[in-house]
Amino acid sequence: MEASFATVKNVIALNCFGGGCHSDGGNPFQMKADDTLYGSLTTHTTANCGPVINKTSPADSALVKVLKGDCGTPPDKITPRMPLGTCFDGDTDPESPCIQPATIAAIQAWIAKGAPQQ
């Protein structure tokens, strides 16, 4: 898996946008896989998990945290593991709809490289 924005964009297009998730008007963080996506990822700070992209500490990026497991402060400031409703904390089944560890590692490596747009 390539550590690139193209990988991130593909994961978002296939797993996050549509189906009432990050395309839903009620969701505070829209993630349409278009020309606005990079700016959204690099400037948005989530309510529970911090900045979506944290270049100084890639593992603390909300994007990485929510793909690996629930994040936030219990009991009322929790953002569940994504993709919402299909992936749950502790799920390690390679057949599950969870984003696979190699893909998450590539996303984290992309952030560690400074999250370049190209």
HELIX and SHEET records of a PDB file:
HELIX    1   1 PHE A    5  ASN A   15  1                                  11    
HELIX    2   2 LEU A   37  THR A   43  1                                   7    
HELIX    3   3 PRO A   58  ASP A   60  5                                   3    
HELIX    4   4 ALA A   62  LYS A   68  1                                   7    
HELIX    5   5 PRO A  101  ALA A  112  1                                  12    
SHEET    1   A 2 THR A  45  THR A  46  0                                        
SHEET    2   A 2 GLY A  50  PRO A  51 -1                                        
SHEET    1   B 2 CYS A  71  THR A  73  0                                        
SHEET    2   B 2 LYS A  77  THR A  79 -1                                        
END                                                                             
